[in-house]
């Protein structure tokens, strides 16, 4: 798959996921994101998605791609938790 198409697909998925906090802000006063929150979340999601897509394309087996997905999601969750609540501080 061409790199620009991969980047475009990851960007579209990232934009779709970023609509969830926007919807949450409309439905609840407990979701209160500022511009910096949206920027950081978008960068994290886009980076995780792009890393997965680029590395997974090089892996031969489904088990290896699954392990990569678990690794990327785990790292994303740990970084997100650290930024959100200072999990490791």
Helices and strands as residue ranges (DSSP letters): H 3-27, H 35-56, H 62-85
